[in-house]
Amino acid sequence: MKKTIILLLFIFGFYFIISDVMAKNIEIPEDAIRIRVVPNSNSDYDQKVKGKVRDELQTSMYNLLKDTKSSGDARKVILENLDSIKNNVGQVLEREKYNKNYDVNFGMNYFPEKEYKGVKYEEGYYESLLVTLGEGKGDNWWCVLFPPLCLIEAEESTDVEYKSIVKELLDKYL
């Protein structure tokens, strides 16, 4: 029992050290395509609407891009479906009784510097799908569309099993 506890403590310590190191070494590929939703303001209502738009976009973009193999393929699919994407955003805003204007733009768009989980993302212009709600002065949400770093959550399948070395070792020894 004592050996098991020591082994578990070692495994957990190793896991947290490795995951911290890996988080600091995350790099977004040069040819990545991002997505950004900027709400009108930081009011609770505007942030809620931003969340609804984000959720819709994650699901619809996952379905559009799930079979793409390159940023070129992803770019083509986005451009071919830009009107549909705009309509999806419009439908969310209509359901939420959001009466401000909005804009959906695909191209080179500005992203401010951001630090997330110890990783610093440089400001700059990046190829992206940008949705601006109202005046676009609120705290934004952004992620990477291709490769699909943020779209995995939108996958509808519940058969996906996430594994880690810790889970496998715990299952093996307990």
C-alpha positions as CSV (number, residue, x, y, z in Angstrom):
1,M,0.0,0.0,0.0
2,K,2.8,2.4,0.9
3,K,4.5,1.7,-2.4
4,T,1.3,2.4,-4.3
5,I,0.8,5.7,-2.6
6,I,4.4,6.7,-3.3
7,L,4.0,5.6,-6.9
8,L,0.8,7.7,-7.2
9,L,2.4,10.8,-5.8
10,F,5.3,10.4,-8.1
11,I,3.0,9.9,-11.1
12,F,0.9,12.9,-10.2
13,G,4.0,15.1,-9.7
14,F,5.5,14.0,-13.0
15,Y,2.2,14.6,-14.8
16,F,1.8,18.1,-13.5
17,I,5.5,19.0,-14.3
18,I,5.2,17.6,-17.8
19,S,1.8,19.3,-18.5
20,D,3.2,22.6,-17.3
21,V,6.2,22.3,-19.6
22,M,4.1,21.2,-22.5
23,A,1.6,24.2,-22.0
24,K,4.5,26.6,-22.2
25,N,5.8,25.1,-25.4
26,I,2.5,25.3,-27.3
27,E,2.9,27.0,-30.6
28,I,0.2,27.9,-33.0
29,P,1.2,26.9,-36.5
30,E,2.1,29.7,-38.9
31,D,-0.6,28.6,-41.4
32,A,-3.3,28.4,-38.6
33,I,-6.7,29.9,-39.1
34,R,-8.2,31.5,-36.1
35,I,-11.7,32.4,-35.0
36,R,-12.6,35.4,-32.8
37,V,-15.9,36.7,-31.4
38,V,-15.9,40.2,-30.0
39,P,-19.0,41.3,-28.1
40,N,-20.5,44.8,-28.0
41,S,-19.4,45.3,-24.3
42,N,-18.6,43.5,-21.1
43,S,-22.2,43.7,-19.8
44,D,-23.6,40.3,-18.7
45,Y,-26.1,40.3,-21.6
46,D,-23.5,41.0,-24.3
47,Q,-21.1,38.4,-22.8
48,K,-24.0,35.9,-22.7
49,V,-24.8,36.6,-26.4
50,K,-21.1,36.2,-27.2
51,G,-21.2,32.8,-25.6
52,K,-24.2,31.8,-27.6
53,V,-22.5,32.9,-30.8
54,R,-19.3,31.1,-29.8
55,D,-21.2,27.9,-29.1
56,E,-23.0,28.0,-32.4
57,L,-19.8,28.7,-34.3
58,Q,-17.9,25.9,-32.6
59,T,-20.6,23.4,-33.6
60,S,-21.1,24.7,-37.2
61,M,-17.4,25.2,-37.9
62,Y,-16.6,21.7,-36.6
63,N,-19.1,20.2,-39.0
64,L,-17.8,22.3,-41.9
65,L,-14.1,21.7,-41.2
66,K,-14.0,18.2,-39.8
67,D,-12.8,16.6,-43.0
68,T,-10.3,19.3,-44.1
69,K,-6.7,18.2,-44.3
70,S,-4.9,21.6,-44.8
71,S,-5.3,25.2,-44.1
72,G,-5.9,25.7,-47.9
73,D,-8.8,23.3,-47.7
74,A,-10.2,25.0,-44.6
75,R,-9.9,28.4,-46.2
76,K,-11.8,27.2,-49.2
77,V,-14.6,25.7,-47.1
78,I,-14.9,28.9,-45.0
79,L,-15.1,31.1,-48.0
80,E,-17.6,28.9,-49.8
81,N,-19.8,28.9,-46.6
82,L,-19.3,32.5,-45.5
83,D,-23.0,33.4,-46.2
84,S,-24.2,30.4,-44.3
85,I,-21.9,31.3,-41.3
86,K,-23.3,34.9,-41.4
87,N,-26.9,33.5,-41.4
88,N,-26.1,31.2,-38.5
89,V,-24.8,34.1,-36.4
90,G,-27.9,36.1,-37.4
91,Q,-30.2,33.3,-36.3
92,V,-28.5,33.2,-32.9
93,L,-28.8,36.9,-32.5
94,E,-32.5,36.8,-33.5
95,R,-33.2,34.0,-31.0
96,E,-31.5,36.2,-28.3
97,K,-33.5,39.3,-29.4
98,Y,-30.2,41.0,-30.0
99,N,-31.0,44.2,-31.9
100,K,-27.4,45.5,-32.5
101,N,-25.6,45.2,-35.8
102,Y,-23.0,42.5,-36.4
103,D,-20.2,41.8,-38.9
104,V,-18.6,38.6,-40.0
105,N,-15.3,38.9,-41.7
106,F,-12.8,36.4,-43.1
107,G,-9.3,37.6,-43.8
108,M,-6.3,39.1,-42.0
109,N,-7.6,40.5,-38.7
110,Y,-6.0,42.1,-35.7
111,F,-5.6,40.1,-32.4
112,P,-4.3,41.7,-29.3
113,E,-1.6,40.1,-27.1
114,K,-3.1,37.5,-24.8
115,E,-1.7,35.3,-22.1
116,Y,-3.6,32.0,-21.4
117,K,-2.5,29.3,-19.0
118,G,1.1,30.7,-18.9
119,V,1.4,30.9,-22.7
120,K,1.8,34.3,-24.3
121,Y,0.2,34.8,-27.7
122,E,1.7,37.7,-29.6
123,E,-0.5,40.5,-31.0
124,G,-0.7,40.8,-34.7
125,Y,-2.7,40.2,-37.8
126,Y,-3.8,36.7,-38.4
127,E,-5.9,34.9,-40.9
128,S,-9.2,34.5,-39.1
129,L,-12.9,34.4,-39.0
130,L,-13.9,37.5,-37.0
131,V,-17.4,38.1,-35.7
132,T,-18.0,41.6,-34.2
133,L,-21.2,42.2,-32.3
134,G,-22.4,45.8,-32.0
135,E,-19.4,48.1,-31.2
136,G,-17.1,45.3,-30.5
137,K,-15.7,46.8,-27.3
138,G,-16.1,43.8,-25.0
139,D,-13.7,41.0,-23.9
140,N,-13.4,38.6,-26.8
141,W,-13.1,34.9,-27.2
142,W,-10.8,33.4,-29.7
143,C,-9.4,30.0,-30.7
144,V,-7.8,28.2,-33.6
145,L,-10.1,26.9,-36.3
146,F,-7.5,25.0,-38.3
147,P,-5.9,22.9,-37.1
148,P,-9.0,22.4,-35.0
149,L,-7.6,23.1,-31.6
150,C,-10.9,24.5,-30.2
151,L,-13.4,22.6,-32.2
152,I,-12.9,19.2,-30.6
153,E,-15.3,20.2,-27.9
154,A,-18.0,20.6,-30.5
155,E,-17.7,17.0,-31.6
156,E,-21.0,15.3,-31.0
157,S,-19.7,11.8,-30.4
158,T,-19.7,10.7,-26.8
159,D,-17.6,7.6,-27.7
160,V,-14.4,9.6,-27.5
161,E,-12.3,8.4,-24.5
162,Y,-9.6,10.8,-23.3
163,K,-6.6,8.9,-21.9
164,S,-3.6,10.1,-20.1
165,I,-0.6,8.2,-18.8
166,V,-1.9,8.8,-15.2
167,K,-5.3,7.3,-16.0
168,E,-3.7,4.3,-17.6
169,L,-1.3,3.7,-14.7
170,L,-4.1,4.2,-12.1
171,D,-6.3,1.7,-14.0
172,K,-3.4,-0.8,-14.1
173,Y,-2.3,-0.6,-10.5
174,L,-5.6,0.0,-8.7
